[in-house]
């Protein structure tokens, strides 16, 4: 369903992998929700799909299609047909080790948006 929608809307898919147990995951979600420029870029260029990873719900079958994740949250950029384009640890998107950097996230989204 996500692939069909992404194809119809000519958008890429951004998988955000993590869970409620993860402080940085909650921080990223809150950061995105509070930043109008990030929200706008996401809505215009991507379908955001959150994938839960917990010990009780590891989503192994789904996540086994992608490179190994070292830390959470983790982002995967998929083309509209579901092809993996990029695997991204979110550490480079941080600011001062205690929050995220709006400019870095916007640059990341700009780099990976669909251009055709």
Chimera marker file (.cmm) of the C-alpha trace (Angstrom):
<marker_set name="trace">
<marker id="1" x="0.000" y="0.000" z="0.000" r="1" g="1" b="0" radius="0.5"/>
<marker id="2" x="2.800" y="2.466" z="0.845" r="1" g="1" b="0" radius="0.5"/>
<marker id="3" x="4.601" y="1.662" z="-2.420" r="1" g="1" b="0" radius="0.5"/>
<marker id="4" x="1.438" y="2.171" z="-4.480" r="1" g="1" b="0" radius="0.5"/>
<marker id="5" x="0.773" y="5.491" z="-2.759" r="1" g="1" b="0" radius="0.5"/>
<marker id="6" x="4.401" y="6.656" z="-3.122" r="1" g="1" b="0" radius="0.5"/>
<marker id="7" x="4.342" y="5.778" z="-6.816" r="1" g="1" b="0" radius="0.5"/>
<marker id="8" x="1.041" y="7.582" z="-7.394" r="1" g="1" b="0" radius="0.5"/>
<marker id="9" x="2.202" y="10.665" z="-5.472" r="1" g="1" b="0" radius="0.5"/>
<marker id="10" x="5.733" y="10.568" z="-7.003" r="1" g="1" b="0" radius="0.5"/>
<marker id="11" x="7.355" y="10.534" z="-3.568" r="1" g="1" b="0" radius="0.5"/>
<marker id="12" x="10.080" y="8.561" z="-1.879" r="1" g="1" b="0" radius="0.5"/>
<marker id="13" x="9.547" y="6.565" z="1.286" r="1" g="1" b="0" radius="0.5"/>
<marker id="14" x="11.372" y="7.409" z="4.502" r="1" g="1" b="0" radius="0.5"/>
<marker id="15" x="11.418" y="4.550" z="6.996" r="1" g="1" b="0" radius="0.5"/>
<marker id="16" x="12.016" y="5.668" z="10.577" r="1" g="1" b="0" radius="0.5"/>
<marker id="17" x="12.960" y="2.637" z="12.677" r="1" g="1" b="0" radius="0.5"/>
<marker id="18" x="12.815" y="2.781" z="16.472" r="1" g="1" b="0" radius="0.5"/>
<marker id="19" x="10.385" y="2.596" z="19.324" r="1" g="1" b="0" radius="0.5"/>
<marker id="20" x="8.839" y="4.236" z="22.370" r="1" g="1" b="0" radius="0.5"/>
<marker id="21" x="11.634" y="2.771" z="24.535" r="1" g="1" b="0" radius="0.5"/>
<marker id="22" x="14.189" y="4.904" z="22.643" r="1" g="1" b="0" radius="0.5"/>
<marker id="23" x="14.756" y="8.432" z="23.938" r="1" g="1" b="0" radius="0.5"/>
<marker id="24" x="16.421" y="9.604" z="20.724" r="1" g="1" b="0" radius="0.5"/>
<marker id="25" x="13.502" y="8.168" z="18.712" r="1" g="1" b="0" radius="0.5"/>
<marker id="26" x="11.003" y="10.195" z="20.717" r="1" g="1" b="0" radius="0.5"/>
<marker id="27" x="13.254" y="13.244" z="20.429" r="1" g="1" b="0" radius="0.5"/>
<marker id="28" x="13.414" y="12.905" z="16.626" r="1" g="1" b="0" radius="0.5"/>
<marker id="29" x="9.637" y="12.521" z="16.316" r="1" g="1" b="0" radius="0.5"/>
<marker id="30" x="9.055" y="15.576" z="18.504" r="1" g="1" b="0" radius="0.5"/>
<marker id="31" x="11.699" y="17.573" z="16.643" r="1" g="1" b="0" radius="0.5"/>
<marker id="32" x="10.062" y="16.791" z="13.295" r="1" g="1" b="0" radius="0.5"/>
<marker id="33" x="6.589" y="17.662" z="14.620" r="1" g="1" b="0" radius="0.5"/>
<marker id="34" x="7.783" y="21.055" z="15.941" r="1" g="1" b="0" radius="0.5"/>
<marker id="35" x="9.745" y="22.083" z="12.839" r="1" g="1" b="0" radius="0.5"/>
<marker id="36" x="7.485" y="23.470" z="10.124" r="1" g="1" b="0" radius="0.5"/>
<marker id="37" x="10.260" y="23.435" z="7.470" r="1" g="1" b="0" radius="0.5"/>
<marker id="38" x="11.035" y="19.749" z="8.162" r="1" g="1" b="0" radius="0.5"/>
<marker id="39" x="7.353" y="18.770" z="8.245" r="1" g="1" b="0" radius="0.5"/>
<marker id="40" x="6.747" y="20.656" z="5.010" r="1" g="1" b="0" radius="0.5"/>
<marker id="41" x="9.690" y="19.009" z="3.237" r="1" g="1" b="0" radius="0.5"/>
<marker id="42" x="8.626" y="15.560" z="4.449" r="1" g="1" b="0" radius="0.5"/>
<marker id="43" x="5.009" y="16.041" z="3.386" r="1" g="1" b="0" radius="0.5"/>
<marker id="44" x="6.013" y="17.365" z="-0.042" r="1" g="1" b="0" radius="0.5"/>
<marker id="45" x="8.679" y="14.780" z="-0.882" r="1" g="1" b="0" radius="0.5"/>
<marker id="46" x="8.264" y="11.636" z="1.227" r="1" g="1" b="0" radius="0.5"/>
<marker id="47" x="5.853" y="9.219" z="2.792" r="1" g="1" b="0" radius="0.5"/>
<marker id="48" x="7.064" y="8.719" z="6.358" r="1" g="1" b="0" radius="0.5"/>
<marker id="49" x="6.623" y="5.154" z="7.568" r="1" g="1" b="0" radius="0.5"/>
<marker id="50" x="7.489" y="4.372" z="11.168" r="1" g="1" b="0" radius="0.5"/>
<marker id="51" x="8.710" y="0.852" z="11.833" r="1" g="1" b="0" radius="0.5"/>
<marker id="52" x="8.652" y="-0.337" z="15.431" r="1" g="1" b="0" radius="0.5"/>
<marker id="53" x="11.603" y="-2.283" z="16.744" r="1" g="1" b="0" radius="0.5"/>
<marker id="54" x="11.366" y="-3.794" z="20.227" r="1" g="1" b="0" radius="0.5"/>
<marker id="55" x="12.493" y="-7.058" z="21.801" r="1" g="1" b="0" radius="0.5"/>
<marker id="56" x="8.886" y="-8.273" z="21.698" r="1" g="1" b="0" radius="0.5"/>
<marker id="57" x="8.279" y="-6.894" z="18.200" r="1" g="1" b="0" radius="0.5"/>
<marker id="58" x="11.609" y="-6.974" z="16.330" r="1" g="1" b="0" radius="0.5"/>
<marker id="59" x="9.993" y="-6.930" z="12.869" r="1" g="1" b="0" radius="0.5"/>
<marker id="60" x="12.753" y="-9.303" z="11.746" r="1" g="1" b="0" radius="0.5"/>
<marker id="61" x="11.091" y="-10.389" z="8.505" r="1" g="1" b="0" radius="0.5"/>
<marker id="62" x="10.591" y="-6.800" z="7.361" r="1" g="1" b="0" radius="0.5"/>
<marker id="63" x="13.924" y="-5.391" z="8.567" r="1" g="1" b="0" radius="0.5"/>
<marker id="64" x="15.954" y="-8.342" z="7.229" r="1" g="1" b="0" radius="0.5"/>
<marker id="65" x="15.586" y="-6.777" z="3.753" r="1" g="1" b="0" radius="0.5"/>
<marker id="66" x="17.750" y="-3.834" z="4.827" r="1" g="1" b="0" radius="0.5"/>
<marker id="67" x="21.303" y="-3.310" z="6.114" r="1" g="1" b="0" radius="0.5"/>
<marker id="68" x="21.996" y="-4.065" z="9.765" r="1" g="1" b="0" radius="0.5"/>
<marker id="69" x="21.044" y="-1.272" z="12.136" r="1" g="1" b="0" radius="0.5"/>
<marker id="70" x="23.649" y="-0.337" z="14.735" r="1" g="1" b="0" radius="0.5"/>
<marker id="71" x="21.653" y="2.271" z="16.699" r="1" g="1" b="0" radius="0.5"/>
<marker id="72" x="18.215" y="3.815" z="16.919" r="1" g="1" b="0" radius="0.5"/>
<marker id="73" x="16.525" y="5.744" z="15.496" r="1" g="1" b="0" radius="0.5"/>
<marker id="74" x="17.604" y="4.730" z="12.028" r="1" g="1" b="0" radius="0.5"/>
<marker id="75" x="16.421" y="6.006" z="8.659" r="1" g="1" b="0" radius="0.5"/>
<marker id="76" x="16.135" y="4.182" z="5.361" r="1" g="1" b="0" radius="0.5"/>
<marker id="77" x="15.366" y="6.087" z="2.170" r="1" g="1" b="0" radius="0.5"/>
<marker id="78" x="13.458" y="4.029" z="-0.392" r="1" g="1" b="0" radius="0.5"/>
<marker id="79" x="12.527" y="4.955" z="-3.921" r="1" g="1" b="0" radius="0.5"/>
<marker id="80" x="8.797" y="4.982" z="-4.646" r="1" g="1" b="0" radius="0.5"/>
<marker id="81" x="9.036" y="1.370" z="-5.855" r="1" g="1" b="0" radius="0.5"/>
<marker id="82" x="10.542" y="0.245" z="-2.527" r="1" g="1" b="0" radius="0.5"/>
<marker id="83" x="14.167" y="0.028" z="-3.717" r="1" g="1" b="0" radius="0.5"/>
<marker id="84" x="16.629" y="0.896" z="-0.953" r="1" g="1" b="0" radius="0.5"/>
<marker id="85" x="18.570" y="4.046" z="-1.823" r="1" g="1" b="0" radius="0.5"/>
<marker id="86" x="20.247" y="4.956" z="1.469" r="1" g="1" b="0" radius="0.5"/>
<marker id="87" x="20.741" y="3.772" z="5.056" r="1" g="1" b="0" radius="0.5"/>
<marker id="88" x="21.250" y="6.596" z="7.578" r="1" g="1" b="0" radius="0.5"/>
<marker id="89" x="22.317" y="6.565" z="11.215" r="1" g="1" b="0" radius="0.5"/>
<marker id="90" x="20.851" y="9.709" z="12.782" r="1" g="1" b="0" radius="0.5"/>
<marker id="91" x="23.966" y="10.635" z="14.799" r="1" g="1" b="0" radius="0.5"/>
<marker id="92" x="25.259" y="12.935" z="11.993" r="1" g="1" b="0" radius="0.5"/>
<marker id="93" x="21.923" y="14.793" z="12.166" r="1" g="1" b="0" radius="0.5"/>
<marker id="94" x="22.376" y="15.686" z="15.841" r="1" g="1" b="0" radius="0.5"/>
<marker id="95" x="23.335" y="18.998" z="17.379" r="1" g="1" b="0" radius="0.5"/>
<marker id="96" x="25.557" y="19.167" z="20.458" r="1" g="1" b="0" radius="0.5"/>
<marker id="97" x="24.787" y="15.548" z="21.388" r="1" g="1" b="0" radius="0.5"/>
<marker id="98" x="21.456" y="16.442" z="22.971" r="1" g="1" b="0" radius="0.5"/>
<marker id="99" x="19.057" y="17.357" z="20.151" r="1" g="1" b="0" radius="0.5"/>
<marker id="100" x="18.776" y="17.362" z="16.374" r="1" g="1" b="0" radius="0.5"/>
<marker id="101" x="19.955" y="19.994" z="13.906" r="1" g="1" b="0" radius="0.5"/>
<marker id="102" x="17.215" y="21.402" z="11.698" r="1" g="1" b="0" radius="0.5"/>
<marker id="103" x="19.630" y="22.402" z="8.929" r="1" g="1" b="0" radius="0.5"/>
<marker id="104" x="21.244" y="18.966" z="8.793" r="1" g="1" b="0" radius="0.5"/>
<marker id="105" x="17.879" y="17.217" z="8.622" r="1" g="1" b="0" radius="0.5"/>
<marker id="106" x="16.685" y="19.590" z="5.897" r="1" g="1" b="0" radius="0.5"/>
<marker id="107" x="19.893" y="18.985" z="3.912" r="1" g="1" b="0" radius="0.5"/>
<marker id="108" x="19.397" y="15.227" z="4.272" r="1" g="1" b="0" radius="0.5"/>
<marker id="109" x="15.800" y="15.495" z="3.026" r="1" g="1" b="0" radius="0.5"/>
<marker id="110" x="16.852" y="17.764" z="0.154" r="1" g="1" b="0" radius="0.5"/>
<marker id="111" x="19.600" y="15.341" z="-0.889" r="1" g="1" b="0" radius="0.5"/>
<marker id="112" x="17.255" y="12.349" z="-0.983" r="1" g="1" b="0" radius="0.5"/>
<marker id="113" x="14.046" y="13.840" z="-2.376" r="1" g="1" b="0" radius="0.5"/>
<marker id="114" x="12.828" y="12.636" z="-5.760" r="1" g="1" b="0" radius="0.5"/>
<marker id="115" x="14.097" y="14.916" z="-8.503" r="1" g="1" b="0" radius="0.5"/>
<marker id="116" x="12.197" y="13.838" z="-11.606" r="1" g="1" b="0" radius="0.5"/>
<link id1="1" id2="2" r="1" g="1" b="0" radius="0.2"/>
<link id1="2" id2="3" r="1" g="1" b="0" radius="0.2"/>
<link id1="3" id2="4" r="1" g="1" b="0" radius="0.2"/>
<link id1="4" id2="5" r="1" g="1" b="0" radius="0.2"/>
<link id1="5" id2="6" r="1" g="1" b="0" radius="0.2"/>
<link id1="6" id2="7" r="1" g="1" b="0" radius="0.2"/>
<link id1="7" id2="8" r="1" g="1" b="0" radius="0.2"/>
<link id1="8" id2="9" r="1" g="1" b="0" radius="0.2"/>
<link id1="9" id2="10" r="1" g="1" b="0" radius="0.2"/>
<link id1="10" id2="11" r="1" g="1" b="0" radius="0.2"/>
<link id1="11" id2="12" r="1" g="1" b="0" radius="0.2"/>
<link id1="12" id2="13" r="1" g="1" b="0" radius="0.2"/>
<link id1="13" id2="14" r="1" g="1" b="0" radius="0.2"/>
<link id1="14" id2="15" r="1" g="1" b="0" radius="0.2"/>
<link id1="15" id2="16" r="1" g="1" b="0" radius="0.2"/>
<link id1="16" id2="17" r="1" g="1" b="0" radius="0.2"/>
<link id1="17" id2="18" r="1" g="1" b="0" radius="0.2"/>
<link id1="18" id2="19" r="1" g="1" b="0" radius="0.2"/>
<link id1="19" id2="20" r="1" g="1" b="0" radius="0.2"/>
<link id1="20" id2="21" r="1" g="1" b="0" radius="0.2"/>
<link id1="21" id2="22" r="1" g="1" b="0" radius="0.2"/>
<link id1="22" id2="23" r="1" g="1" b="0" radius="0.2"/>
<link id1="23" id2="24" r="1" g="1" b="0" radius="0.2"/>
<link id1="24" id2="25" r="1" g="1" b="0" radius="0.2"/>
<link id1="25" id2="26" r="1" g="1" b="0" radius="0.2"/>
<link id1="26" id2="27" r="1" g="1" b="0" radius="0.2"/>
<link id1="27" id2="28" r="1" g="1" b="0" radius="0.2"/>
<link id1="28" id2="29" r="1" g="1" b="0" radius="0.2"/>
<link id1="29" id2="30" r="1" g="1" b="0" radius="0.2"/>
<link id1="30" id2="31" r="1" g="1" b="0" radius="0.2"/>
<link id1="31" id2="32" r="1" g="1" b="0" radius="0.2"/>
<link id1="32" id2="33" r="1" g="1" b="0" radius="0.2"/>
<link id1="33" id2="34" r="1" g="1" b="0" radius="0.2"/>
<link id1="34" id2="35" r="1" g="1" b="0" radius="0.2"/>
<link id1="35" id2="36" r="1" g="1" b="0" radius="0.2"/>
<link id1="36" id2="37" r="1" g="1" b="0" radius="0.2"/>
<link id1="37" id2="38" r="1" g="1" b="0" radius="0.2"/>
<link id1="38" id2="39" r="1" g="1" b="0" radius="0.2"/>
<link id1="39" id2="40" r="1" g="1" b="0" radius="0.2"/>
<link id1="40" id2="41" r="1" g="1" b="0" radius="0.2"/>
<link id1="41" id2="42" r="1" g="1" b="0" radius="0.2"/>
<link id1="42" id2="43" r="1" g="1" b="0" radius="0.2"/>
<link id1="43" id2="44" r="1" g="1" b="0" radius="0.2"/>
<link id1="44" id2="45" r="1" g="1" b="0" radius="0.2"/>
<link id1="45" id2="46" r="1" g="1" b="0" radius="0.2"/>
<link id1="46" id2="47" r="1" g="1" b="0" radius="0.2"/>
<link id1="47" id2="48" r="1" g="1" b="0" radius="0.2"/>
<link id1="48" id2="49" r="1" g="1" b="0" radius="0.2"/>
<link id1="49" id2="50" r="1" g="1" b="0" radius="0.2"/>
<link id1="50" id2="51" r="1" g="1" b="0" radius="0.2"/>
<link id1="51" id2="52" r="1" g="1" b="0" radius="0.2"/>
<link id1="52" id2="53" r="1" g="1" b="0" radius="0.2"/>
<link id1="53" id2="54" r="1" g="1" b="0" radius="0.2"/>
<link id1="54" id2="55" r="1" g="1" b="0" radius="0.2"/>
<link id1="55" id2="56" r="1" g="1" b="0" radius="0.2"/>
<link id1="56" id2="57" r="1" g="1" b="0" radius="0.2"/>
<link id1="57" id2="58" r="1" g="1" b="0" radius="0.2"/>
<link id1="58" id2="59" r="1" g="1" b="0" radius="0.2"/>
<link id1="59" id2="60" r="1" g="1" b="0" radius="0.2"/>
<link id1="60" id2="61" r="1" g="1" b="0" radius="0.2"/>
<link id1="61" id2="62" r="1" g="1" b="0" radius="0.2"/>
<link id1="62" id2="63" r="1" g="1" b="0" radius="0.2"/>
<link id1="63" id2="64" r="1" g="1" b="0" radius="0.2"/>
<link id1="64" id2="65" r="1" g="1" b="0" radius="0.2"/>
<link id1="65" id2="66" r="1" g="1" b="0" radius="0.2"/>
<link id1="66" id2="67" r="1" g="1" b="0" radius="0.2"/>
<link id1="67" id2="68" r="1" g="1" b="0" radius="0.2"/>
<link id1="68" id2="69" r="1" g="1" b="0" radius="0.2"/>
<link id1="69" id2="70" r="1" g="1" b="0" radius="0.2"/>
<link id1="70" id2="71" r="1" g="1" b="0" radius="0.2"/>
<link id1="71" id2="72" r="1" g="1" b="0" radius="0.2"/>
<link id1="72" id2="73" r="1" g="1" b="0" radius="0.2"/>
<link id1="73" id2="74" r="1" g="1" b="0" radius="0.2"/>
<link id1="74" id2="75" r="1" g="1" b="0" radius="0.2"/>
<link id1="75" id2="76" r="1" g="1" b="0" radius="0.2"/>
<link id1="76" id2="77" r="1" g="1" b="0" radius="0.2"/>
<link id1="77" id2="78" r="1" g="1" b="0" radius="0.2"/>
<link id1="78" id2="79" r="1" g="1" b="0" radius="0.2"/>
<link id1="79" id2="80" r="1" g="1" b="0" radius="0.2"/>
<link id1="80" id2="81" r="1" g="1" b="0" radius="0.2"/>
<link id1="81" id2="82" r="1" g="1" b="0" radius="0.2"/>
<link id1="82" id2="83" r="1" g="1" b="0" radius="0.2"/>
<link id1="83" id2="84" r="1" g="1" b="0" radius="0.2"/>
<link id1="84" id2="85" r="1" g="1" b="0" radius="0.2"/>
<link id1="85" id2="86" r="1" g="1" b="0" radius="0.2"/>
<link id1="86" id2="87" r="1" g="1" b="0" radius="0.2"/>
<link id1="87" id2="88" r="1" g="1" b="0" radius="0.2"/>
<link id1="88" id2="89" r="1" g="1" b="0" radius="0.2"/>
<link id1="89" id2="90" r="1" g="1" b="0" radius="0.2"/>
<link id1="90" id2="91" r="1" g="1" b="0" radius="0.2"/>
<link id1="91" id2="92" r="1" g="1" b="0" radius="0.2"/>
<link id1="92" id2="93" r="1" g="1" b="0" radius="0.2"/>
<link id1="93" id2="94" r="1" g="1" b="0" radius="0.2"/>
<link id1="94" id2="95" r="1" g="1" b="0" radius="0.2"/>
<link id1="95" id2="96" r="1" g="1" b="0" radius="0.2"/>
<link id1="96" id2="97" r="1" g="1" b="0" radius="0.2"/>
<link id1="97" id2="98" r="1" g="1" b="0" radius="0.2"/>
<link id1="98" id2="99" r="1" g="1" b="0" radius="0.2"/>
<link id1="99" id2="100" r="1" g="1" b="0" radius="0.2"/>
<link id1="100" id2="101" r="1" g="1" b="0" radius="0.2"/>
<link id1="101" id2="102" r="1" g="1" b="0" radius="0.2"/>
<link id1="102" id2="103" r="1" g="1" b="0" radius="0.2"/>
<link id1="103" id2="104" r="1" g="1" b="0" radius="0.2"/>
<link id1="104" id2="105" r="1" g="1" b="0" radius="0.2"/>
<link id1="105" id2="106" r="1" g="1" b="0" radius="0.2"/>
<link id1="106" id2="107" r="1" g="1" b="0" radius="0.2"/>
<link id1="107" id2="108" r="1" g="1" b="0" radius="0.2"/>
<link id1="108" id2="109" r="1" g="1" b="0" radius="0.2"/>
<link id1="109" id2="110" r="1" g="1" b="0" radius="0.2"/>
<link id1="110" id2="111" r="1" g="1" b="0" radius="0.2"/>
<link id1="111" id2="112" r="1" g="1" b="0" radius="0.2"/>
<link id1="112" id2="113" r="1" g="1" b="0" radius="0.2"/>
<link id1="113" id2="114" r="1" g="1" b="0" radius="0.2"/>
<link id1="114" id2="115" r="1" g="1" b="0" radius="0.2"/>
<link id1="115" id2="116" r="1" g="1" b="0" radius="0.2"/>
</marker_set>
